Amino acid sequence: MTNYYLGADMGGTLIKIAIVDDKANVIEEAVVNTDINASPKSVIENIVEVFKKFKNYNKVKTIGIGIAGDIDFKQGIVRFSPNLPKWNKVQLKKDIEKLTGKTVFVDNDANTAAIGAYWLDVKAKADNMVCVTLGTGVGGGIIINKKLFRGNSGTAGEIGHITVVPDGRKCNCGNYGCAETYIGVRHIVKETIDLLKTKKSKYIVKLANNDIEQITPKLLSQAAEKGDVVAKKVWNNAGEKLGILLADIIDFFNPDCIVLCGGISNAGDLIIKPAKEQIKKRAFKTAAKACKIIVSKYTSKLGVVGAAMLVKN
Protein backbone atom coordinates (compact mmCIF):
# COMPACT_ATOMS: atom_id res chain seq x y z
CA MET A 1 0.00 0.00 0.00
CA THR A 2 1.37 3.42 -1.00
CA ASN A 3 1.57 6.08 1.67
CA TYR A 4 0.97 9.73 0.88
CA TYR A 5 2.48 12.78 2.57
CA LEU A 6 1.43 16.43 2.28
CA GLY A 7 3.95 19.27 2.34
CA ALA A 8 3.97 23.06 2.10
CA ASP A 9 6.94 25.32 1.38
CA MET A 10 6.03 28.77 2.67
CA GLY A 11 8.06 31.43 0.90
CA GLY A 12 7.80 35.20 0.96
CA THR A 13 6.33 35.28 -2.56
CA LEU A 14 4.75 31.87 -3.11
CA ILE A 15 3.49 28.96 -1.05
CA LYS A 16 4.10 25.63 -2.80
CA ILE A 17 1.92 22.73 -1.72
CA ALA A 18 2.14 19.09 -2.79
CA ILE A 19 1.21 15.54 -1.98
CA VAL A 20 4.02 13.02 -2.55
CA ASP A 21 4.31 9.25 -2.31
CA ASP A 22 6.83 6.99 -0.53
CA LYS A 23 9.47 7.64 -3.19
CA ALA A 24 8.99 11.43 -3.05
CA ASN A 25 7.19 11.52 -6.39
CA VAL A 26 4.83 14.50 -6.61
CA ILE A 27 1.25 13.23 -7.01
CA GLU A 28 -0.62 16.53 -6.77
CA GLU A 29 0.58 20.10 -6.43
CA ALA A 30 -0.63 23.67 -6.16
CA VAL A 31 0.86 27.13 -5.77
CA VAL A 32 -0.72 30.12 -4.05
CA ASN A 33 0.53 33.67 -3.64
CA THR A 34 1.87 34.67 -0.23
CA ASP A 35 0.05 37.61 1.32
CA ILE A 36 2.68 38.97 3.69
CA ASN A 37 0.22 41.58 4.98
CA ALA A 38 -2.41 39.02 5.98
CA SER A 39 -2.71 37.74 9.52
CA PRO A 40 -1.18 34.32 10.26
CA LYS A 41 -4.70 33.03 11.00
CA SER A 42 -5.90 34.07 7.53
CA VAL A 43 -2.88 32.52 5.76
CA ILE A 44 -3.25 29.26 7.67
CA GLU A 45 -6.96 28.99 6.91
CA ASN A 46 -6.26 29.70 3.24
CA ILE A 47 -3.63 26.98 2.81
CA VAL A 48 -5.77 24.45 4.70
CA GLU A 49 -8.54 25.12 2.18
CA VAL A 50 -6.06 24.29 -0.58
CA PHE A 51 -5.01 21.12 1.26
CA LYS A 52 -8.58 19.89 1.35
CA LYS A 53 -9.09 20.34 -2.39
CA PHE A 54 -6.53 17.64 -3.22
CA LYS A 55 -8.08 14.36 -4.39
CA ASN A 56 -5.77 12.35 -2.14
CA TYR A 57 -6.13 14.58 0.91
CA ASN A 58 -8.07 11.97 2.90
CA LYS A 59 -5.25 9.45 2.36
CA VAL A 60 -2.75 11.76 4.04
CA LYS A 61 -1.99 11.29 7.73
CA THR A 62 0.78 13.86 8.15
CA ILE A 63 1.53 17.40 6.98
CA GLY A 64 4.97 18.98 6.87
CA ILE A 65 5.63 22.69 6.68
CA GLY A 66 8.91 24.37 5.70
CA ILE A 67 9.34 28.06 6.47
CA ALA A 68 12.29 30.43 6.69
CA GLY A 69 13.18 31.77 10.11
CA ASP A 70 13.67 30.81 13.73
CA ILE A 71 11.63 27.63 14.16
CA ASP A 72 10.96 25.57 17.28
CA PHE A 73 10.78 22.17 15.60
CA LYS A 74 9.65 20.25 18.68
CA GLN A 75 6.74 22.58 19.45
CA GLY A 76 6.04 23.55 15.84
CA ILE A 77 6.27 27.25 16.65
CA VAL A 78 7.39 29.94 14.21
CA ARG A 79 9.27 32.28 16.53
CA PHE A 80 10.15 34.64 13.70
CA SER A 81 10.17 34.57 9.89
CA PRO A 82 11.95 37.22 7.77
CA ASN A 83 9.59 36.50 4.87
CA LEU A 84 6.44 36.94 6.96
CA PRO A 85 6.76 40.06 9.13
CA LYS A 86 3.50 39.47 11.01
CA TRP A 87 4.52 35.98 12.08
CA ASN A 88 5.75 36.19 15.65
CA LYS A 89 5.50 33.17 17.96
CA VAL A 90 2.86 31.54 15.74
CA GLN A 91 1.67 28.12 16.94
CA LEU A 92 1.69 26.74 13.40
CA LYS A 93 1.66 23.04 14.31
CA LYS A 94 -1.16 23.43 16.82
CA ASP A 95 -3.27 25.65 14.53
CA ILE A 96 -3.05 23.36 11.48
CA GLU A 97 -3.62 20.21 13.54
CA LYS A 98 -6.77 21.82 14.93
CA LEU A 99 -8.08 22.54 11.43
CA THR A 100 -7.10 19.24 9.82
CA GLY A 101 -6.99 16.59 12.53
CA LYS A 102 -3.67 15.40 11.09
CA THR A 103 -0.19 15.26 12.63
CA VAL A 104 1.87 18.31 11.63
CA PHE A 105 5.64 18.88 11.50
CA VAL A 106 7.24 22.32 11.12
CA ASP A 107 10.88 23.02 10.28
CA ASN A 108 13.25 25.58 8.82
CA ASP A 109 13.17 25.75 5.03
CA ALA A 110 16.90 24.99 4.74
CA ASN A 111 16.28 21.72 6.58
CA THR A 112 13.36 20.82 4.35
CA ALA A 113 15.50 21.61 1.28
CA ALA A 114 18.12 19.20 2.61
CA ILE A 115 15.52 16.48 3.05
CA GLY A 116 14.22 17.18 -0.45
CA ALA A 117 17.75 16.89 -1.88
CA TYR A 118 18.23 13.65 0.05
CA TRP A 119 15.17 12.09 -1.57
CA LEU A 120 15.28 13.67 -5.04
CA ASP A 121 18.96 14.19 -5.86
CA VAL A 122 20.58 11.24 -4.08
CA LYS A 123 17.50 8.98 -4.03
CA ALA A 124 17.91 8.32 -0.29
CA LYS A 125 21.09 6.35 -1.00
CA ALA A 126 23.64 8.54 0.82
CA ASP A 127 24.30 7.94 4.51
CA ASN A 128 25.83 11.36 5.15
CA MET A 129 24.98 14.41 3.07
CA VAL A 130 25.22 18.18 3.30
CA CYS A 131 22.91 20.47 1.34
CA VAL A 132 24.06 24.03 0.67
CA THR A 133 21.40 26.51 -0.47
CA LEU A 134 22.80 29.33 -2.57
CA GLY A 135 20.28 32.12 -2.99
CA THR A 136 19.62 35.52 -1.47
CA GLY A 137 21.39 34.08 1.55
CA VAL A 138 23.42 30.93 2.05
CA GLY A 139 21.96 28.17 4.20
CA GLY A 140 22.26 24.48 4.67
CA GLY A 141 21.05 21.24 6.10
CA ILE A 142 22.93 18.19 7.36
CA ILE A 143 21.97 14.53 7.00
CA ILE A 144 23.87 12.12 9.27
CA ASN A 145 23.17 8.38 9.14
CA LYS A 146 20.18 9.11 6.88
CA LYS A 147 18.60 11.44 9.45
CA LEU A 148 18.38 15.22 9.59
CA PHE A 149 20.75 16.66 12.19
CA ARG A 150 19.38 19.76 13.92
CA GLY A 151 21.89 20.23 16.72
CA ASN A 152 21.32 21.03 20.37
CA SER A 153 19.14 24.10 19.88
CA GLY A 154 17.96 23.46 16.33
CA THR A 155 20.38 25.75 14.49
CA ALA A 156 22.77 23.18 12.98
CA GLY A 157 23.44 23.83 9.31
CA GLU A 158 23.96 27.60 9.43
CA ILE A 159 26.59 27.07 6.77
CA GLY A 160 26.31 30.58 5.37
CA HIS A 161 27.74 31.96 8.59
CA ILE A 162 30.95 29.99 8.54
CA THR A 163 33.82 32.46 8.26
CA VAL A 164 35.69 32.29 4.94
CA VAL A 165 37.54 35.63 5.25
CA PRO A 166 38.79 36.61 8.73
CA ASP A 167 37.97 40.29 9.33
CA GLY A 168 36.08 40.33 6.02
CA ARG A 169 32.79 41.99 5.13
CA LYS A 170 30.31 42.54 7.94
CA CYS A 171 27.34 40.18 7.82
CA ASN A 172 23.78 40.90 8.94
CA CYS A 173 24.31 38.29 11.65
CA GLY A 174 26.95 40.53 13.25
CA ASN A 175 29.95 38.42 12.30
CA TYR A 176 32.60 39.36 9.76
CA GLY A 177 33.65 37.41 6.67
CA CYS A 178 30.69 35.00 6.57
CA ALA A 179 30.35 32.91 3.41
CA GLU A 180 26.96 34.53 2.79
CA THR A 181 28.58 37.94 2.34
CA TYR A 182 30.58 36.63 -0.61
CA ILE A 183 28.25 34.11 -2.23
CA GLY A 184 24.73 35.47 -1.56
CA VAL A 185 22.84 37.16 -4.42
CA ARG A 186 22.88 40.68 -2.97
CA HIS A 187 26.62 40.59 -2.40
CA ILE A 188 27.42 39.18 -5.82
CA VAL A 189 25.40 41.97 -7.44
CA LYS A 190 26.98 44.61 -5.19
CA GLU A 191 30.48 43.37 -6.02
CA THR A 192 29.62 43.61 -9.70
CA ILE A 193 28.45 47.21 -9.35
CA ASP A 194 31.59 48.11 -7.38
CA LEU A 195 33.84 46.56 -10.05
CA LEU A 196 32.06 48.42 -12.83
CA LYS A 197 33.25 51.69 -11.27
CA THR A 198 36.85 50.87 -12.17
CA LYS A 199 36.67 48.13 -14.83
CA LYS A 200 35.12 48.11 -18.28
CA SER A 201 32.49 45.50 -19.07
CA LYS A 202 31.63 44.53 -22.62
CA TYR A 203 28.27 42.92 -21.92
CA ILE A 204 26.92 43.49 -18.38
CA VAL A 205 25.65 47.05 -18.80
CA LYS A 206 24.38 46.25 -22.29
CA LEU A 207 22.41 43.22 -21.09
CA ALA A 208 21.07 45.32 -18.21
CA ASN A 209 19.80 47.97 -20.65
CA ASN A 210 22.12 50.54 -19.06
CA ASP A 211 20.36 50.07 -15.70
CA ILE A 212 22.55 48.53 -13.01
CA GLU A 213 19.41 47.82 -10.96
CA GLN A 214 18.63 45.08 -13.49
CA ILE A 215 21.83 43.15 -12.80
CA THR A 216 21.06 39.60 -11.64
CA PRO A 217 23.05 36.38 -11.28
CA LYS A 218 21.34 35.08 -14.44
CA LEU A 219 22.47 38.16 -16.36
CA LEU A 220 26.00 37.76 -15.00
CA SER A 221 26.04 34.16 -16.20
CA GLN A 222 24.98 35.26 -19.66
CA ALA A 223 27.69 37.93 -19.72
CA ALA A 224 30.37 35.54 -18.48
CA GLU A 225 29.46 32.96 -21.11
CA LYS A 226 30.03 35.67 -23.72
CA GLY A 227 33.48 36.23 -22.27
CA ASP A 228 32.82 39.35 -20.20
CA VAL A 229 35.89 39.95 -18.02
CA VAL A 230 34.06 41.57 -15.10
CA ALA A 231 31.35 38.88 -14.94
CA LYS A 232 33.95 36.11 -15.08
CA LYS A 233 35.90 37.77 -12.26
CA VAL A 234 32.76 38.02 -10.10
CA TRP A 235 31.95 34.34 -10.59
CA ASN A 236 35.55 33.32 -10.01
CA ASN A 237 35.66 35.26 -6.73
CA ALA A 238 32.37 33.72 -5.58
CA GLY A 239 33.57 30.27 -6.63
CA GLU A 240 36.77 30.61 -4.65
CA LYS A 241 34.85 31.51 -1.49
CA LEU A 242 32.41 28.67 -2.12
CA GLY A 243 35.34 26.29 -2.51
CA ILE A 244 36.84 27.40 0.80
CA LEU A 245 33.48 26.80 2.45
CA LEU A 246 33.03 23.37 0.86
CA ALA A 247 36.58 22.32 1.76
CA ASP A 248 35.81 23.15 5.41
CA ILE A 249 32.60 21.12 5.21
CA ILE A 250 34.41 18.16 3.62
CA ASP A 251 37.16 18.13 6.25
CA PHE A 252 34.72 18.52 9.13
CA PHE A 253 31.86 16.20 8.09
CA ASN A 254 33.50 13.86 5.57
CA PRO A 255 30.12 13.50 3.75
CA ASP A 256 29.28 11.14 0.91
CA CYS A 257 28.11 14.14 -1.10
CA ILE A 258 27.33 17.84 -1.02
CA VAL A 259 24.25 19.00 -2.91
CA LEU A 260 24.21 22.61 -4.10
CA CYS A 261 20.83 24.19 -4.77
CA GLY A 262 19.28 27.62 -5.22
CA GLY A 263 19.57 30.24 -7.93
CA ILE A 264 23.31 30.79 -7.61
CA SER A 265 23.96 27.11 -8.31
CA ASN A 266 22.51 27.67 -11.80
CA ALA A 267 25.78 29.40 -12.71
CA GLY A 268 27.19 25.89 -13.14
CA ASP A 269 30.86 25.64 -14.05
CA LEU A 270 31.29 29.42 -13.74
CA ILE A 271 31.19 28.98 -9.96
CA ILE A 272 31.75 25.21 -9.60
CA LYS A 273 35.08 25.09 -11.44
CA PRO A 274 36.89 27.63 -9.19
CA ALA A 275 35.20 26.01 -6.18
CA LYS A 276 36.59 22.60 -7.08
CA GLU A 277 40.04 24.12 -7.53
CA GLN A 278 39.89 25.41 -3.95
CA ILE A 279 38.63 22.04 -2.68
CA LYS A 280 41.56 20.32 -4.38
CA LYS A 281 43.93 22.85 -2.84
CA ARG A 282 42.52 22.85 0.70
CA ALA A 283 40.61 19.69 1.61
CA PHE A 284 42.03 16.33 2.69
CA LYS A 285 42.57 14.41 -0.54
CA THR A 286 40.88 11.19 0.58
CA ALA A 287 37.83 13.00 1.92
CA ALA A 288 37.57 15.25 -1.16
CA LYS A 289 37.82 12.29 -3.53
CA ALA A 290 35.11 10.43 -1.62
CA CYS A 291 32.70 13.39 -1.71
CA LYS A 292 30.58 14.04 -4.79
CA ILE A 293 29.62 17.64 -5.53
CA ILE A 294 26.12 17.60 -7.00
CA VAL A 295 24.17 20.54 -8.42
CA SER A 296 20.50 19.86 -7.73
CA LYS A 297 18.20 19.30 -10.68
CA TYR A 298 15.16 19.87 -8.48
CA THR A 299 15.75 23.24 -6.81
CA SER A 300 12.16 24.42 -7.25
CA LYS A 301 10.75 21.23 -5.64
CA LEU A 302 13.20 20.56 -2.82
CA GLY A 303 11.41 22.61 -0.17
CA VAL A 304 7.91 21.26 -0.69
CA VAL A 305 9.03 17.64 -1.16
CA GLY A 306 11.32 17.88 1.88
CA ALA A 307 8.48 19.33 3.96
CA ALA A 308 6.22 16.44 2.99
CA MET A 309 8.93 13.92 3.90
CA LEU A 310 9.66 15.47 7.32
CA VAL A 311 7.74 12.63 8.93
CA LYS A 312 10.29 10.15 7.58
CA ASN A 313 13.27 12.13 8.90
C-alpha positions as CSV (number, residue, x, y, z in Angstrom):
1,M,0.0,0.0,0.0
2,T,1.4,3.4,-1.0
3,N,1.6,6.1,1.7
4,Y,1.0,9.7,0.9
5,Y,2.5,12.8,2.6
6,L,1.4,16.4,2.3
7,G,3.9,19.3,2.3
8,A,4.0,23.1,2.1
9,D,6.9,25.3,1.4
10,M,6.0,28.8,2.7
11,G,8.1,31.4,0.9
12,G,7.8,35.2,1.0
13,T,6.3,35.3,-2.6
14,L,4.8,31.9,-3.1
15,I,3.5,29.0,-1.0
16,K,4.1,25.6,-2.8
17,I,1.9,22.7,-1.7
18,A,2.1,19.1,-2.8
19,I,1.2,15.5,-2.0
20,V,4.0,13.0,-2.5
21,D,4.3,9.3,-2.3
22,D,6.8,7.0,-0.5
23,K,9.5,7.6,-3.2
24,A,9.0,11.4,-3.0
25,N,7.2,11.5,-6.4
26,V,4.8,14.5,-6.6
27,I,1.3,13.2,-7.0
28,E,-0.6,16.5,-6.8
29,E,0.6,20.1,-6.4
30,A,-0.6,23.7,-6.2
31,V,0.9,27.1,-5.8
32,V,-0.7,30.1,-4.0
33,N,0.5,33.7,-3.6
34,T,1.9,34.7,-0.2
35,D,0.1,37.6,1.3
36,I,2.7,39.0,3.7
37,N,0.2,41.6,5.0
38,A,-2.4,39.0,6.0
39,S,-2.7,37.7,9.5
40,P,-1.2,34.3,10.3
41,K,-4.7,33.0,11.0
42,S,-5.9,34.1,7.5
43,V,-2.9,32.5,5.8
44,I,-3.2,29.3,7.7
45,E,-7.0,29.0,6.9
46,N,-6.3,29.7,3.2
47,I,-3.6,27.0,2.8
48,V,-5.8,24.4,4.7
49,E,-8.5,25.1,2.2
50,V,-6.1,24.3,-0.6
51,F,-5.0,21.1,1.3
52,K,-8.6,19.9,1.4
53,K,-9.1,20.3,-2.4
54,F,-6.5,17.6,-3.2
55,K,-8.1,14.4,-4.4
56,N,-5.8,12.4,-2.1
57,Y,-6.1,14.6,0.9
58,N,-8.1,12.0,2.9
59,K,-5.3,9.4,2.4
60,V,-2.7,11.8,4.0
61,K,-2.0,11.3,7.7
62,T,0.8,13.9,8.1
63,I,1.5,17.4,7.0
64,G,5.0,19.0,6.9
65,I,5.6,22.7,6.7
66,G,8.9,24.4,5.7
67,I,9.3,28.1,6.5
68,A,12.3,30.4,6.7
69,G,13.2,31.8,10.1
70,D,13.7,30.8,13.7
71,I,11.6,27.6,14.2
72,D,11.0,25.6,17.3
73,F,10.8,22.2,15.6
74,K,9.6,20.3,18.7
75,Q,6.7,22.6,19.4
76,G,6.0,23.6,15.8
77,I,6.3,27.3,16.6
78,V,7.4,29.9,14.2
79,R,9.3,32.3,16.5
80,F,10.2,34.6,13.7
81,S,10.2,34.6,9.9
82,P,12.0,37.2,7.8
83,N,9.6,36.5,4.9
84,L,6.4,36.9,7.0
85,P,6.8,40.1,9.1
86,K,3.5,39.5,11.0
87,W,4.5,36.0,12.1
88,N,5.7,36.2,15.7
89,K,5.5,33.2,18.0
90,V,2.9,31.5,15.7
91,Q,1.7,28.1,16.9
92,L,1.7,26.7,13.4
93,K,1.7,23.0,14.3
94,K,-1.2,23.4,16.8
95,D,-3.3,25.6,14.5
96,I,-3.1,23.4,11.5
97,E,-3.6,20.2,13.5
98,K,-6.8,21.8,14.9
99,L,-8.1,22.5,11.4
100,T,-7.1,19.2,9.8
101,G,-7.0,16.6,12.5
102,K,-3.7,15.4,11.1
103,T,-0.2,15.3,12.6
104,V,1.9,18.3,11.6
105,F,5.6,18.9,11.5
106,V,7.2,22.3,11.1
107,D,10.9,23.0,10.3
108,N,13.3,25.6,8.8
109,D,13.2,25.7,5.0
110,A,16.9,25.0,4.7
111,N,16.3,21.7,6.6
112,T,13.4,20.8,4.3
113,A,15.5,21.6,1.3
114,A,18.1,19.2,2.6
115,I,15.5,16.5,3.1
116,G,14.2,17.2,-0.4
117,A,17.7,16.9,-1.9
118,Y,18.2,13.7,0.0
119,W,15.2,12.1,-1.6
120,L,15.3,13.7,-5.0
121,D,19.0,14.2,-5.9
122,V,20.6,11.2,-4.1
123,K,17.5,9.0,-4.0
124,A,17.9,8.3,-0.3
125,K,21.1,6.3,-1.0
126,A,23.6,8.5,0.8
127,D,24.3,7.9,4.5
128,N,25.8,11.4,5.1
129,M,25.0,14.4,3.1
130,V,25.2,18.2,3.3
131,C,22.9,20.5,1.3
132,V,24.1,24.0,0.7
133,T,21.4,26.5,-0.5
134,L,22.8,29.3,-2.6
135,G,20.3,32.1,-3.0
136,T,19.6,35.5,-1.5
137,G,21.4,34.1,1.5
138,V,23.4,30.9,2.1
139,G,22.0,28.2,4.2
140,G,22.3,24.5,4.7
141,G,21.1,21.2,6.1
142,I,22.9,18.2,7.4
143,I,22.0,14.5,7.0
144,I,23.9,12.1,9.3
145,N,23.2,8.4,9.1
146,K,20.2,9.1,6.9
147,K,18.6,11.4,9.4
148,L,18.4,15.2,9.6
149,F,20.7,16.7,12.2
150,R,19.4,19.8,13.9
151,G,21.9,20.2,16.7
152,N,21.3,21.0,20.4
153,S,19.1,24.1,19.9
154,G,18.0,23.5,16.3
155,T,20.4,25.7,14.5
156,A,22.8,23.2,13.0
157,G,23.4,23.8,9.3
158,E,24.0,27.6,9.4
159,I,26.6,27.1,6.8
160,G,26.3,30.6,5.4
161,H,27.7,32.0,8.6
162,I,30.9,30.0,8.5
163,T,33.8,32.5,8.3
164,V,35.7,32.3,4.9
165,V,37.5,35.6,5.3
166,P,38.8,36.6,8.7
167,D,38.0,40.3,9.3
168,G,36.1,40.3,6.0
169,R,32.8,42.0,5.1
170,K,30.3,42.5,7.9
171,C,27.3,40.2,7.8
172,N,23.8,40.9,8.9
173,C,24.3,38.3,11.6
174,G,26.9,40.5,13.3
175,N,29.9,38.4,12.3
176,Y,32.6,39.4,9.8
177,G,33.6,37.4,6.7
178,C,30.7,35.0,6.6
179,A,30.3,32.9,3.4
180,E,27.0,34.5,2.8
181,T,28.6,37.9,2.3
182,Y,30.6,36.6,-0.6
183,I,28.2,34.1,-2.2
184,G,24.7,35.5,-1.6
185,V,22.8,37.2,-4.4
186,R,22.9,40.7,-3.0
187,H,26.6,40.6,-2.4
188,I,27.4,39.2,-5.8
189,V,25.4,42.0,-7.4
190,K,27.0,44.6,-5.2
191,E,30.5,43.4,-6.0
192,T,29.6,43.6,-9.7
193,I,28.4,47.2,-9.3
194,D,31.6,48.1,-7.4
195,L,33.8,46.6,-10.0
196,L,32.1,48.4,-12.8
197,K,33.2,51.7,-11.3
198,T,36.8,50.9,-12.2
199,K,36.7,48.1,-14.8
200,K,35.1,48.1,-18.3
201,S,32.5,45.5,-19.1
202,K,31.6,44.5,-22.6
203,Y,28.3,42.9,-21.9
204,I,26.9,43.5,-18.4
205,V,25.7,47.1,-18.8
206,K,24.4,46.3,-22.3
207,L,22.4,43.2,-21.1
208,A,21.1,45.3,-18.2
209,N,19.8,48.0,-20.6
210,N,22.1,50.5,-19.1
211,D,20.4,50.1,-15.7
212,I,22.5,48.5,-13.0
213,E,19.4,47.8,-11.0
214,Q,18.6,45.1,-13.5
215,I,21.8,43.2,-12.8
216,T,21.1,39.6,-11.6
217,P,23.1,36.4,-11.3
218,K,21.3,35.1,-14.4
219,L,22.5,38.2,-16.4
220,L,26.0,37.8,-15.0
221,S,26.0,34.2,-16.2
222,Q,25.0,35.3,-19.7
223,A,27.7,37.9,-19.7
224,A,30.4,35.5,-18.5
225,E,29.5,33.0,-21.1
226,K,30.0,35.7,-23.7
227,G,33.5,36.2,-22.3
228,D,32.8,39.4,-20.2
229,V,35.9,39.9,-18.0
230,V,34.1,41.6,-15.1
231,A,31.4,38.9,-14.9
232,K,34.0,36.1,-15.1
233,K,35.9,37.8,-12.3
234,V,32.8,38.0,-10.1
235,W,32.0,34.3,-10.6
236,N,35.6,33.3,-10.0
237,N,35.7,35.3,-6.7
238,A,32.4,33.7,-5.6
239,G,33.6,30.3,-6.6
240,E,36.8,30.6,-4.6
241,K,34.8,31.5,-1.5
242,L,32.4,28.7,-2.1
243,G,35.3,26.3,-2.5
244,I,36.8,27.4,0.8
245,L,33.5,26.8,2.4
246,L,33.0,23.4,0.9
247,A,36.6,22.3,1.8
248,D,35.8,23.2,5.4
249,I,32.6,21.1,5.2
250,I,34.4,18.2,3.6
251,D,37.2,18.1,6.2
252,F,34.7,18.5,9.1
253,F,31.9,16.2,8.1
254,N,33.5,13.9,5.6
255,P,30.1,13.5,3.8
256,D,29.3,11.1,0.9
257,C,28.1,14.1,-1.1
258,I,27.3,17.8,-1.0
259,V,24.3,19.0,-2.9
260,L,24.2,22.6,-4.1
261,C,20.8,24.2,-4.8
262,G,19.3,27.6,-5.2
263,G,19.6,30.2,-7.9
264,I,23.3,30.8,-7.6
265,S,24.0,27.1,-8.3
266,N,22.5,27.7,-11.8
267,A,25.8,29.4,-12.7
268,G,27.2,25.9,-13.1
269,D,30.9,25.6,-14.0
270,L,31.3,29.4,-13.7
271,I,31.2,29.0,-10.0
272,I,31.7,25.2,-9.6
273,K,35.1,25.1,-11.4
274,P,36.9,27.6,-9.2
275,A,35.2,26.0,-6.2
276,K,36.6,22.6,-7.1
277,E,40.0,24.1,-7.5
278,Q,39.9,25.4,-3.9
279,I,38.6,22.0,-2.7
280,K,41.6,20.3,-4.4
281,K,43.9,22.8,-2.8
282,R,42.5,22.9,0.7
283,A,40.6,19.7,1.6
284,F,42.0,16.3,2.7
285,K,42.6,14.4,-0.5
286,T,40.9,11.2,0.6
287,A,37.8,13.0,1.9
288,A,37.6,15.2,-1.2
289,K,37.8,12.3,-3.5
290,A,35.1,10.4,-1.6
291,C,32.7,13.4,-1.7
292,K,30.6,14.0,-4.8
293,I,29.6,17.6,-5.5
294,I,26.1,17.6,-7.0
295,V,24.2,20.5,-8.4
296,S,20.5,19.9,-7.7
297,K,18.2,19.3,-10.7
298,Y,15.2,19.9,-8.5
299,T,15.8,23.2,-6.8
300,S,12.2,24.4,-7.3
301,K,10.7,21.2,-5.6
302,L,13.2,20.6,-2.8
303,G,11.4,22.6,-0.2
304,V,7.9,21.3,-0.7
305,V,9.0,17.6,-1.2
306,G,11.3,17.9,1.9
307,A,8.5,19.3,4.0
308,A,6.2,16.4,3.0
309,M,8.9,13.9,3.9
310,L,9.7,15.5,7.3
311,V,7.7,12.6,8.9
312,K,10.3,10.1,7.6
313,N,13.3,12.1,8.9
